[in-house]
Amino acid sequence: MMQSGNPRSLSAGALVQGVLLVFALLVPLWGGAYWVHVGSLLWYYAILASSWTLLAGFAGQFSFAHMMFAALGGYTSALIVIHLGTGYLGLAIVAGVVLAMAIGALIGFMVLRLSGPYLALFTLAISEVLRMVIIAETGLTRGSQGLEVPRFFPGDSDVSYYYLGLALLAGSLLLMGLLLRTRIGLFLRAIREDEGATQASGVHTTRYKILVFVVTSGLAAMAGIYYAHFVGILTPNMMILPEMGIVIAMAVIGGIESLPGAVVGAAIVYLLSEALRDYGEMRFVLLGLALILVQRFARNGFFPVVERLGRRKVRAAAPGAPVDECNAN
C-alpha cells in the first residue's frame, strides 16, 4: 500500500527543528558571555515574532501593537516589584500579562469588527499614545531617562536568563501549536482567507479574532516582562515604530505562515542587526533590502524553503520511494 507524503514531510520539519533546538541548548557550553547575552535577547524577539505570526500570518490581523503589549507587561511588572518588593514578583508577572490581555480584549472589541487597515491604523495610534504617556509620566516611569528594573536572578551571569527565555519560547510555541491544531486554528485560517464566507458559514468571526488578539497580547506581555527583568532597564524607545518593523521583518523573512519560521527569522534578523550595528541607522536600510530579497525569491519565507529541501533529502534517503512502492503493487 502506498504511503502518503505527509509523514515524511513532518519528519523532515521535525528533524530541522530538532537540530536547531539541540544547537540552542548547547550554545552556553561553547559560546562566551557575549553569545549567551545575544541569545537571551534573541528569545525575546523570537516570542514576539512567532506570536505576531499567529496573529497576522494565521489569523490575518495586521497589528502594530505588539511592542505596546510588551511594554505594558514590562512596565507593570517592574512598577509592582519596585513599589511592593521582589516578594511580589509572581503577582507582578501575572498582573502584567492579565493587564495586557484585558487591554487586548478591549482593543479587539472596538476594532476587530472592522477591516484590516482600521486595525493597523488604530493599533499604531494607540501605541504612540502609550509611548507619549510613558514619556510624560516621569514621576512614575522616569520617562526617557529609563526605569531601572530588578533582575530575576542574582549575579552577572546571563546563562539562567538564556535558558529561561528558551523555555518561555518553547512553551509559547507549544501553546500556539496546540491552538492551531484545534477547530479554532481552522476557523482562524478560514477568516484569513475569506472572512465573509466564514461568517456566512455560521462562524462567529469577531469572537475568534478577539480570542487570538488576546492570546498574542498575553504572549507579547510575557516577552516584555522577561526583557525588562533581564536587561534591567525600560525606556519608551522599545515601542518606536522601527522596533515593530524589525519584529514584522523577522516574521516575514522566516515565514509568515510558520511558527518555527518566525524563530528562524528572528535569529537571522537579530544576528544580522548585531553584525551591522556599526552602521547605525543604515542597518535598517540593509534589513529592508534583505526583506525585499526574501519577498522576491522566497515569498513564503526562509524556513519553508529549508523544510522543502529537507523533505527532498528525506525522500532521496528513503529505502523505498513512493514510485517504487507503486510499481511493486
N, C-alpha and C positions, 0 to 999 in steps of 0.2 A: 504493500500500500504506500502511495507516495505521501511524503510528509510535507506540510506547508512550510513556507519560508519564515514564518513568524518566530519559531523557537530559535532559529539561527540568528535572526535579527536581534532578538532580545539578548542572546548570549554575547553577541558582538558588542552591543551597547553596554551590557553589564561588565564585560571584560575591560573596556576602555575606562569606565567609571571606577572599577576596582583598582586598576593600575594607578589612576590619579589619586585615589584615596590612600593607597599604600605610600605613594610618594609624599603626600601631605603629612602623613603620620611620621615619616622619617626625617623630615626637614630639620627639626630641632636637634637631631642626633649628629648631623654633619654640617648644618648651617651655623653660622655665627650669630651673634646677638642681633646684627642688622637684619638678617633674613627672617629671624623669628619675629622681630618687630614689624617688618613688612608683611609677613604672613598674617599676623594678628589683625592688622588693618585691612588686609585683603578679605578676611572673613566678614568684616563689617560691610564692605561693598558688595560681597557676594550675596549676603542675605537680602540687601536692598534690591540688587539686580534681579535675583530669582523671584522675589515676591512681586516686583513690578512686572516681570514676565507673566506671572499668573494673572495679574490684573489686566494688562494690556494685550499680551500675546494670546492668552486663552479666553479671556472674557471680553476683549475688545474695548476696554475702558481706559482711554488715554488720560492719565492724570499727571500733574506736576507737583502733587502734594506729598510725595514720598519723603523728601527731605524735611518737610514740615513735621510729619509724624515722628520722624527720627529725633528731631529737635524737641518735640513735645515730650517724648519719653525720656530723653536725656535730661532736660531741664527739670522735669517733675521729680524724677528720682534724685537728682543732685540736690534740689532745694529741700526735699524732705530729709535727706541724710544730713545736710548741713545744719538744719534747724532742730532736728529731733535726735540726731546722733546715729552712729553706724548700727546700733541695735535695731533700728527700724529699716534696715536695708531691704528685707523681704517685703515689707509693706511698701517701700518706695518703688521697688520693681513692679509690683502688682499695680500700684496706683498709676505709674507711667503708662503701662500697657492698656489698662482699662480706660484711662482718660483719652488716649489716642483712639481706641476703638469706639468710644462714645461719640467723639467729635467726627470720626469717620462715618458713623451711622447717621449723624445729623447732616453732614455734607451730602451723603448718599441720598437721604430722604429728600433734600432740597433740589438736587441737581440731576440725579441719575434717571429721573423721569424724562429728561430732555436728551437731545442727541449729543454725540461725542464732542464737537467743538465747544459747546457750552461748558462741559465738564472740564476740559483743558483750560479754558479761559478763567473759569471760576476758581479752580484749584491754584492756578498761577497767581491770581489776585489775592486769595486768602493766605497763601504762603508769604507773599510780600507784606501783607498787613501784619502777620505774626512776627516777621523779622523786624519790622519797624517798632512794634510794641516791645520786643526784647531789647532793642537798642535804646528806646526811650526810658524803660523802667530800670534805670541804673541802680537805684536803691535795692532792687530785688535781684536783678540778673547781672548787674555790673556792666550792662551794655556791651559796647565794643571792646572794653578792656578785658573781658573774658571772665567766666565764672569758674573758680577752682573747685574741682570735684574730688572727693576722697576716692582712692583706688580700692578695688576689691581685695587684692592680695598684698601683703607686706613685702618689702624688698624691692630690688631694682630689676629682677629677672622678669622677662615677658613670657616665659615658657608656659606658665599657668594660664595666662590670657590667650596664648596661641591655641592651646587645647580646648579651653572654654569656648572660644569663638568657633573652632571647628565643630565642637559638639552642638552648639546652637545652630550652626549652618546645617548639620546633618539632621537635626530634629526638625528644622523648618522644611527642608526638602522632603522628609518623610511625611510630615503633616500635609504639605501641598500635594505630594504624590498620591496619598490616600484620598484626599479630597477629589482629585481629578479622576480617580477610578470609580467614584460613586456616580449616581444619577446627576448629582449637582455638576460634576465635571462635564457630563454630556450636555446638560442644559446650558452651561456657560459657553461651550463651543458653538452650540446652536444659536445662541444670542449673538455671538461674534459674527457668524456667517449671515444670519438674516433674522434680526430681532422681530420684525413684523410677522414673519411666518411662524416663528417660535411662539409668539404671543397668541396668534390665531389658533395654534395647536392646543391651547389651554394652559400654557406655562406662565406663571406669574413672573415675568421677566424682571420687573423692578425689584422684587424680593431677592432674587438671586444676584442681581447686580449689587445691591446693598450688602448682601452677605459677603461676597468676595471683596468688596471695598473695606468692610470691617475687618476681615481676616488679614488682609495685606497691611492695613493700618497698624494692627497689633504687632505684626512681624517687623514692620519698619520701626516701631517704637522700641521693641526689644533690641533691635540692632543699635538704635541710638543710645539706649541705656548701657549696653556693652561698650560702645565707643566712648561715652562720657567717663565711665569709671576706669577705662583703660588709658585713655590719653591724659586724663586728669584736668582738662580744661575745656570749656564750651564757649564758643563765640557765635554770633549771628551769621558769620561767614559760612557756616555749614549749610545754610539754607539758600545761598545765592544760586542763580539760575545755572551757571556753568557746572556746579556740583550735581544738579539734577540732570544736566545734559550728559555728564560722564556716566551716571547710572543708566540712562537710556542707551547710550552708546555701548555699554557693557552688555546689556540685554540683546541689542540688535546684532552686534558683532558675534556674540556667542551663539545666538539662535533664539529668535523671538518666540518660538513655539517649543522651547526645550528648557526645562529647569536646570539640568546639568549643563546645558549650553550656556546659560546665563552665568554659571560659576566659572566656566572656562573663559567666557568673555570678560568677566571681572578680572580674572588673572591676567589676561592679555593686555587689557586697557590699563590696569593699575601698574603692572610692571613696566609697560611702555611709558606711562606717565612718569614713573620714577626715573627711568633712564633719560627722559627728556626734561627733567626738572631744571637743568641748567639753561634751558631755552626760555624760561619764564612763561609768559602768556602765549608765546608761539607754539607751545606744546599742544594747546587746544586746537590750533590750526592743523597741526600734524595729525592729531587724533581724528579731526574731521575728515582729513584726506583718507585715513585708514578706514573710516566708516564708509566713505564713498566707494572705495575699492571693494570692500566686502559686499556692499549692496550691488555692485556691478558684476562681480564674479561668483558670489555665493549668497544669493538673495535670502536664503533661509538661515544664514549664519555659518560660523566656522564649525561648530560641533557636529551638526548633521552631516557635513562633508566627511569628517573623521569617522563618524559612525558608518557611513556608506562604504568607506574604504575598509573598515573593519569587517563589515559583512562580506565583502568580496574575498577577503583573506580567509574568513571562516569557511566560505563555500569552496574556495580553492583547496583548503587543507582538509576538508571533509572526506572521509574514506569513500563515501558514496554520494555522488551529486544527484540532484533530482532527475536529470536526464537519464542517468544510468538506471535509477530505480524504475523509471517509466519503461525503459527498454527491457528491463528484467521481467516486468509484469506482462 
